[in-house]
Amino acid sequence: MNHSKVPILLHNQVISCLKKHISLANLFFKTDINEPLIQYKNKGSIAGSAILSKWQIQINSIMLIEHKLDFIYEVIPHELAHLIVYQQYGRVSPHGKEWQFVMQAVFNCVPKRTHEFTIPLSIQKKRYRYICQCQDYWLTTIRHNRIQHQKAKYYCKLCHTLLQLNKNDVNNSE
């Protein structure tokens, strides 16, 4: 358990939330679900992720510290539901009916696919502005590099024209 940068109070609140929801799942499914390993990561824009093969939940420590309890009560049940669905139903659609069922019926939580937490500037990824005939797109460094090395082409979903790097931007990132 790596929580050297996460204040102990927040870590304890993560564990408390985790145990509460495990208890709800154990009662509902009449099982004995093991507590997953919690690992804190300090980069990226993903709030959390469930690593099914390792029975682990990875948490964005910077977002946790910034958003505290709101983050805990939204992200921990969300990721734990993925693990429980995997244990109960096997490999199914990540946010499908089984996951929604666990979120609503077992945890009494709103089943939201994505979070709406602000992403601190310190962990925001650089974006490159590409344009088509109808709008702007902000592409990640990975997609930008694929285009630059002629390994991929990206097209607008609306006008179907090839996206072009906007060379008018000096910095070209937000």
N, C-alpha and C positions, 0 to 999 in steps of 0.2 A: 504494500500500500504506500504509494508516493503522495504524501500531503505536506511536504516541507514548506511550500509557499502558500498553502491554504490555511488560514487561521483555524485553530483547533475548534473554536465555537462553530464555525461554518461546517467543518468536517463532521462534527458531532451531529449537526442538524441534517446533513446529507444522510448519515447512517440512520438517524431516527426516522426520517422519511422513508428510507429504503426498508427498514424493518417493519414499519407500519403497513406498507403496501405488500410486503411478502406475507405478513399475517393475514391480510385480506384475501390474498390469492390462496394461501394454504387452507383457509376456512372454506372458500368457494369450491376449490377443486379437490378438497379432502386429500391433501398431499403434504409433503414436507420439502418445500423448496429451499435449496441452499442459498445463502447470501452470496451474491456475486462479488468478485473483486472490484473495488473502485480504484480507478487510476486517473490521475489528474494530468491534463496536457495543457500547455500554456501557449498554443498557437492555433491558427486557423479560425474560420468563421462558423464552424460546426459547434453547436452547444454541447452535444453529447452523442455518443454512439454505443450501440450494444455489439460486443464482439461475441457472437454466438458460440463459436468453436472454443473459446477460452472461458466462457461464462463470466464475462467481464463487462463493466460499464466504464467508458472513458468520458470524462467530464472536462470541459474547457474551464480551467481554473481562473483565467482572467475574467471571463464572463460571469462565473460564479461569484467571484469577489465583488464585481461591479453591481450585480443584480440581486444577490443574496437570496432571501426566502422566495421571492417570485420565481427565480430561476430554479431553485430546489423543487418547489411544488409542481412545476411544469415539466422539467427535464427528467427528474428521477423516475416518476411513474411512466413517462413516455418510453424511456430506455428499458426499464424493468419489464414493461409490457412486451417488448420485443423478445426478451429472454423467455418469459413465461409462455408466450405463443409458440416459440420454437420448441420448448419442452413439452407442451401439451398437444400441439398439432403438427410439429415438424416444420419443414420449409414451406412457407406460404408467402403470399404477397406481403411485403413489409408493412404496409398500412392498410391492409385489406380488412375484410369483415371480422376475422378472428382478433386482430389487433384492436380494432374499434370496439369489439365486444368486451375485451379485457379492460380497456380504458373506461368504458361506460358502465358496464354491469358489475365488474369486479372492483374497480378503483373509484368509481363515481367521479371520473374526470372527463373533461372535454377532450375528445380525440383529435388534436391538431397535429397535422403532418409537420409543420414547420414553426419555428419560434419567431417572435417579433422583437427580440431583444436587440438593442443597439449594439453594434460591434465596435469596441474601442479602437481608436486610430492605430494604437500600437500593434494590433493584430490584423488590421485590414490588409487585404492583398492588393498589390498594384494592379490596376486595370488599364487596358488600352482601348481608346475610342475608335471604333470602326463605324463606317456609315454605309448605307445603301440608298435607294431612291426615296425611301419613305421615313426612315428613323435612324437613331443612333443605337449602337450596341456597345456595351462595355465588356470586353473579353478579358479573360484571365491571362496571366503570363504564359501558361501552358498552351492555351489556344493560339495566342499571339506567336509564340515560337514555332508552333506547328505550321502556321501560315508562312512565316518568314523562311522556314527551311523547306517549303513546298511539300509538306507531308499531309496537308489538309486544306480544304476550302470550305468556307462557311457561307451559307446563303440566308437571306432574310426569309422568315416564315410567311411574311405577308406579300411582298412584291417579288420574291424569288430571285432577286439580283444578288450577285456576288458581293460580299462585304469587303470594303476597302479601308485600309488604315487611313484615319483622318490626319493628314500631314500638316494641317493648319494649327493643331495644338502644339504648343511649345513643350509642355511637360507631358502631355498625353496620359495623364492619370488623374483620378479624382483626389 
